[in-house]
Amino acid sequence: MKNAQANSPAISFDWCHDASAEDALCQLYLDNVSADYISHSELQGERADAPGNWRADLPEVIRGEIRAALSHDWAHGDSTLLAVATSGEAIVGMALVSIDTRQRASKSFAALDDLVLLPSVRGSGIGSQLVEWVASELRGHGIARLFLECGAHNLTAQQFFQGRGFKQVSVVMLRELDTVAVSAAVDDKDGDRG
């Protein structure tokens, strides 16, 4: 295995602004995210319409997001950037990063919105290297915190990120209001169940 890696092209990381990479990036995303990937931001945005269910127009939505990110850069203070991991000329991973431009929090922050790798490079360390490259770039631009979210059933991703120093800071819950709710028994006037 080490010999095969020794003969492989070196992996490089960079912010991507190459419009000609749009199709490859869209395909990378669409081919490599399952319904378990869906978290609250996919539901609050245009990607998913229910937990575990991508919207039918996901390809168009992702294309729009990637196209916008490819046109953004640090120099213009844009809020969404796209990092890529490449092996030779091939894109093997991508990270979509949103920068907080409102600057109202006590510490500057960014969000790692997406981290997607080709299955063939998972477990090789490239995902860890891409996360660390993004973190270093953000740190170099004065960003103090990096947030991310994972789908509740995406346990592999949760374990991956915990192993890279990310800590759970909240739990997001959803209640559908456009369906008839089952009433729940409440033990006391405050609604606590114990």
C-alpha positions as CSV (number, residue, x, y, z in Angstrom):
1,M,0.0,0.0,0.0
2,K,2.8,2.4,0.8
3,N,4.4,1.8,-2.5
4,A,1.2,2.7,-4.3
5,Q,0.9,5.9,-2.4
6,A,4.6,6.7,-3.1
7,N,3.9,6.6,-6.8
8,S,0.7,8.7,-6.6
9,P,0.9,12.4,-7.4
10,A,1.3,14.7,-4.4
11,I,-1.9,16.0,-2.8
12,S,-2.2,19.8,-2.9
13,F,-4.7,22.2,-1.3
14,D,-5.9,25.5,-2.5
15,W,-8.9,27.9,-2.7
16,C,-10.6,27.1,-6.1
17,H,-11.6,29.9,-8.5
18,D,-11.5,27.9,-11.6
19,A,-14.9,28.0,-13.3
20,S,-13.9,25.0,-15.5
21,A,-13.9,22.9,-12.3
22,E,-17.7,23.5,-11.7
23,D,-18.9,20.2,-13.4
24,A,-16.3,18.1,-11.5
25,L,-17.1,19.7,-8.2
26,C,-20.9,19.3,-8.7
27,Q,-20.4,15.6,-9.6
28,L,-18.1,15.1,-6.6
29,Y,-20.8,16.4,-4.3
30,L,-23.8,14.7,-5.9
31,D,-22.1,11.3,-6.2
32,N,-20.8,11.3,-2.6
33,V,-23.4,12.5,-0.2
34,S,-26.1,10.3,1.2
35,A,-29.4,11.2,2.9
36,D,-27.6,10.7,6.2
37,Y,-25.6,13.9,5.3
38,I,-28.6,16.1,5.7
39,S,-28.5,18.3,8.7
40,H,-30.5,21.4,9.7
41,S,-28.7,23.8,7.3
42,E,-29.8,21.6,4.4
43,L,-33.4,21.7,5.7
44,Q,-33.2,25.5,6.3
45,G,-31.8,26.1,2.9
46,E,-32.6,24.8,-0.6
47,R,-31.0,21.4,-0.5
48,A,-33.4,19.1,1.4
49,D,-37.2,19.2,2.1
50,A,-37.3,16.7,5.0
51,P,-34.8,14.8,7.2
52,G,-33.4,12.1,5.0
53,N,-34.8,13.5,1.7
54,W,-32.9,15.6,-0.8
55,R,-35.0,18.0,-2.9
56,A,-35.5,17.0,-6.5
57,D,-33.7,20.1,-7.7
58,L,-30.5,19.4,-5.7
59,P,-28.3,19.3,-8.7
60,E,-29.3,22.8,-9.7
61,V,-29.0,24.1,-6.2
62,I,-25.5,22.7,-5.7
63,R,-24.4,24.0,-9.1
64,G,-25.6,27.5,-8.0
65,E,-23.8,27.3,-4.7
66,I,-20.6,26.0,-6.3
67,R,-20.7,28.6,-9.1
68,A,-21.1,31.4,-6.5
69,A,-18.2,30.1,-4.3
70,L,-15.9,29.7,-7.3
71,S,-16.3,33.4,-8.0
72,H,-15.5,34.4,-4.4
73,D,-12.1,35.2,-2.8
74,W,-10.5,36.6,0.3
75,A,-9.4,39.8,-1.4
76,H,-13.0,40.9,-2.0
77,G,-14.2,39.9,1.5
78,D,-16.6,37.3,0.1
79,S,-18.4,35.1,2.6
80,T,-18.3,31.7,0.9
81,L,-15.1,30.0,-0.3
82,L,-14.3,26.7,-1.9
83,A,-11.2,24.7,-1.0
84,V,-10.1,21.7,-3.0
85,A,-7.7,18.8,-2.5
86,T,-6.1,17.7,-5.8
87,S,-4.0,14.8,-6.8
88,G,-2.2,15.9,-10.0
89,E,-5.0,17.4,-12.1
90,A,-7.9,15.5,-10.4
91,I,-10.0,17.0,-7.6
92,V,-10.3,14.4,-4.9
93,G,-11.9,16.5,-2.2
94,M,-13.7,19.7,-1.5
95,A,-14.6,21.9,1.4
96,L,-17.2,24.7,1.2
97,V,-16.5,27.3,3.9
98,S,-18.7,30.2,5.0
99,I,-17.1,33.2,6.6
100,D,-19.1,35.3,9.1
101,T,-19.0,38.8,7.7
102,R,-21.5,40.3,10.2
103,Q,-18.8,40.1,12.9
104,R,-21.3,40.3,15.8
105,A,-20.0,37.3,17.8
106,S,-17.4,37.6,20.5
107,K,-14.9,35.8,18.3
108,S,-14.6,35.7,14.5
109,F,-15.8,32.5,13.0
110,A,-16.4,30.4,9.9
111,A,-18.5,27.3,9.2
112,L,-17.3,24.3,7.3
113,D,-20.5,23.8,5.4
114,D,-19.4,20.8,3.4
115,L,-16.5,18.3,3.3
116,V,-16.7,15.8,0.5
117,L,-14.1,13.3,-0.6
118,L,-13.9,10.7,-3.3
119,P,-14.5,7.2,-1.7
120,S,-11.1,6.1,-3.0
121,V,-9.2,8.6,-0.8
122,R,-11.3,8.2,2.4
123,G,-9.2,6.9,5.2
124,S,-5.9,8.1,3.5
125,G,-5.5,11.2,5.6
126,I,-6.5,13.6,2.9
127,G,-9.7,14.6,4.6
128,S,-7.8,15.4,7.8
129,Q,-5.2,17.3,5.8
130,L,-7.9,19.3,4.0
131,V,-9.6,20.2,7.3
132,E,-6.2,21.3,8.8
133,W,-5.3,23.3,5.6
134,V,-8.7,25.2,5.8
135,A,-8.2,25.8,9.5
136,S,-4.7,27.2,9.0
137,E,-5.9,29.4,6.2
138,L,-8.8,30.7,8.3
139,R,-6.4,31.3,11.3
140,G,-4.1,33.2,9.0
141,H,-7.0,35.5,8.2
142,G,-7.9,36.2,11.8
143,I,-10.7,33.6,12.1
144,A,-10.8,32.3,15.7
145,R,-13.5,29.6,15.5
146,L,-14.6,26.9,13.0
147,F,-18.1,25.5,13.3
148,L,-19.7,22.6,11.4
149,E,-22.7,20.5,11.7
150,C,-23.4,16.8,10.8
151,G,-26.6,14.9,10.1
152,A,-27.9,13.1,13.2
153,H,-27.3,9.7,11.6
154,N,-23.9,10.6,10.0
155,L,-22.0,8.9,12.8
156,T,-18.8,8.4,10.7
157,A,-18.6,12.1,10.0
158,Q,-19.2,12.9,13.7
159,Q,-16.4,10.6,14.8
160,F,-14.1,12.0,12.1
161,F,-14.6,15.6,13.2
162,Q,-14.4,14.8,16.9
163,G,-11.1,13.2,16.2
164,R,-9.9,16.5,14.7
165,G,-10.7,18.6,17.8
166,F,-14.3,19.5,17.1
167,K,-16.7,19.4,20.1
168,Q,-20.4,19.2,20.3
169,V,-21.8,22.6,21.4
170,S,-25.5,22.2,20.8
171,V,-28.2,19.8,19.7
172,V,-30.6,21.0,17.0
173,M,-34.1,19.6,17.1
174,L,-37.0,19.9,14.6
175,R,-40.7,19.8,15.0
176,E,-42.9,19.7,11.9
177,L,-45.7,22.2,12.3
178,D,-47.5,21.5,9.0
179,T,-48.6,18.0,10.2
180,V,-50.9,16.9,13.0
181,A,-48.8,16.6,16.1
182,V,-49.1,13.8,18.5
183,S,-49.7,15.3,21.9
184,A,-47.2,14.3,24.5
185,A,-47.9,13.8,28.1
186,V,-46.3,16.4,30.3
187,D,-45.4,15.5,33.9
188,D,-45.5,19.0,35.3
189,K,-46.4,22.6,34.5
190,D,-43.0,23.5,33.2
191,G,-43.1,20.8,30.6
192,D,-40.1,18.8,32.1
193,R,-40.2,15.1,31.7
194,G,-37.5,14.3,34.2
